[in-house]
Amino acid sequence: MKKSRVLILVTSVLGLAIFSFAIYTLIAKITDTSAIQIDEVEVFDGQTLHIKGDFTGSNQKYAGYTFDIIEDKFYLRMKTVLLGGKAGGFDFEIKDSNLANVKAVYLQGESKQDQVLLWTPKE
């Protein structure tokens, strides 16, 4: 009898955690470039991109990112949420072997026209 209660409790907590993560992922939105302040952009060893920055609005919290590499361009899209998320900006690395071919890194907002050039290789 006691084992079944523990199993029900564990299953309930796990189910709630999965449900919460799914909802959190669904409500995270791609952020406009005007709401993002980039402090550092660095590409090193041909496969690592380092990004550090913050959001201009105090109510926005970091919730992740997505990216695409199209031809020789890297497009980074930042996700934010109003509730939850990580306060205090962001500082992360993206590792991808295709970065060796990248000639430009862009920050992109929700629309494809909302782009800001962040980095090009030094010549």
N, C-alpha and C positions, 0 to 999 in steps of 0.2 A: 504494500500500500504506500509506504513512504517513498520507494523508488519511483512509483508512477507519478507522485506529486513533484518530485525533483525533475523528472523527465518533462512533465508538462511545463514547469517553470522555465527550464532551460530552453525548451522549444519556443515558448512565448517570447522570452527575451531575445532570442536569435531572430525570430520572425519580425519583431518590432524593430530591431536594428537593421535588418534588410529592407523593410518597408521605409524606414526613415532615410536611409541612404538613397533609395530609389526616388523618393520625393525630392530630396535635396538636389540630386542630379538633374531632375526635371525642371526645377525652378531656377537653376543657375542660368544666367543670361550672358550672352556675348556683350561686352562693354564697348561703347564708342571710344575711339582713340583720344578724344578730347578729355575724357575722364581718367586718363592714365598718364602718370608721370614716370618716364623711364630714366633711371639714374646710371645704369651700367649695362652695356651690351658687349659681349666678348665671345668670339669664336676661337677655339683653340684645339689643337691636335687633329683638326679635320673632322671631328665627330662630336664635339661638345659645344653647345651654345649656353652661355651663362647670361641670365637676365635678372636685373634687380630694379625695383621701383616701388611705387605706391599709387594710390588712387587719389584724385583731387577731391572727391566727395567723401566726407567722414562717415556716411551711412553705407558705403560700399565695402564689402568684405571679399577677400580673395576666395575663389571657389574652384580654381583650376585653369586649364588652358586646353586649346586644341591647336593643331598646326597642320599645314600642308606644305609639301615641297613640290612646286610645279616648275619644270625645267630647271633653271638655275636660281629660282627665287623661293625664299622661305617666308611663309605667311603665318604669323602668330596671332591667335585670337585669345584674349583673356576673358575668363568667366568670373562674374561676381554674383553675390546674393545680398539681400538686405538683412536677413536674419541668419545667424549662424556664420559659417565661414571663418576665415583666419583674418583677424584684425592686424593692423600694423604693416601693411604692404606685402611684398613678395620678394623672394630671392630663390631662384631655382636653376637647375641645369637640365638641358635636354640632350640626350645622347642619341645620335643617329648617324650611321656611316655615310648617308647621303649628304651630310653637311659639307663634305670635302668638295662637292661640286657647286655649292651655293656661292653666288656672286653678290647677293643682296638679301638682307633680312628686313621684312616689313611687319609693322604692327597693323593689324586689320581689325576694323570694327564690324558691326553687324552687316553693313552693306559692303560690297566689293569695292565701291568707290571711296570708302573711308579707310585710307591707307596712309601710313607715315613710314618713311624710310628710316630705319634704325642703324643699319650697318652695311658697309661695303668693305671688301678687303683693302688693306693698305698696299700701295704699289711701290 
